[in-house]
Amino acid sequence: MIPRRWQPVVLVALVLLAFSNSFRGEFFYDDYPAIVQNPHLRHWSTAWDAPDQSPLAGRPVVSLTFAVNHALSGLRPWSYHVVNVAIHIGCALLVWGIVRRVKEEIALPVAALWAVHPLVTESVNYVTQRMELLFGLFLLLTLYCFARRWHIGSVVACAVGMGCKETMVVAPVIVALFDWAFCREQDRPRKYYYAGLFATWIVLAAWVLTGARTETVGFQFRELSAWQYLFTQGGVILHYLRLAVWPQPLVVDYDDWPVALMVTWQAVLVAGLVAGSVWLFWKRPRLGFLAAWFFVILAPTSSVLPIVSEVAAERRMYLPLLAVIVPVAWALCRARSLASFRGFAPSAEPASRRGAKLEHDIELRALQWRQPLVGVVVVALACVTWARNQDYRTEVSIMSDTVVKRPHNTRALTNLGVALVRAGKMELAVPHLENAIRLNPRQADAHFNLAMIRAEQKRWADAERHLRMVVELEPGNERARAALATVRRLMQ
């Protein structure tokens, strides 16, 4: 057994080793509008703000951290990755601290298995998804401070977290469920604490009411109703659970995930799991808390509120993954059956002494199995994580990986084409953009980028044709209209 004082050191070392190859990754996709093309990060007076509808809109705490990175390294990605890994380490230490207060013997296994699990790689490697890391950090900090009875610190952490991501709305609910499951016997009045905790929703409402994400989130979309989104999430949630157990294949973009138009068996199964979780929490709150943790944290993104830009995203499992890790860690740490397979010779000792000795021997044998068994699983997951980090080393490599795994994903094909153009491989980009258009003729981004390539090649007729299509699909696209006017002038 590793001494308690050394466990945080071991945990930090494991995370650094697993993510040691992530510090040289490049920016890609949302990193460009959020960081590279975001002028607000260049001045402290505007650092809390972000362009409307950008990934950072309504998330001022995340914007401020990126402003710090910009001050440190400009647009060189290394410092952004260092901070992401540091936040992940902070989350892992908080997981260790929270679990230790509930069941100390599994604290390190739970934190280690979660921290190096390949399913967290998107949140750590994808720079813009620092919002997921910070949401996790402040939710865990809110819960940890509550467990330590630091109520003021808990409320402050919750309020700050509301400026990181809208999913922080679940934090007061999670604390209340934890309180019910683990702290009822203390019978301490906490009405003022809960008043302050739930008042942090006002902070979140202030940012949500700015309409920061009305183009991608809400009930106003005809192409994706709330019911269709809910039915679709049945298959998505089961996919998440499968990846938690067997993290292959991991994909950074699920734009081609099929939308369910009616009730599916997956949706029915997940509804049954939710109902079972409610019953379990009512009957056995400590066991039910894990199920509640999973479904409550996923609820804002995986229930009835349509997110048209991303029906599925692996990073949403960053914290819910713990609901799977905890029972696995507990099973590994309680693997007594491995030791009990070996028989014990009969003894002439009294039955009571013989039984005590037998129990002691079984426990010793179990302890001999537990640590190596947990260590093997941790090392295996860390190796898969290290390999997955390699896919994020360049913009081209991560987009290529996505296209290989989901060849009908037109957004991934488009982004691969854009990445190849940025890498100076214009001719290699053309087939991917054309393939995206073939699969989806209404893929405006593919038309626009292919038009830019054709204009660079002075193939004005092709450029004009693709730009006309963009304007038809997106009448409000001023950039496309300006480019079309320029191309037509050059054709004369």
Disulfide bonds with the S-S distance in Angstrom:
none
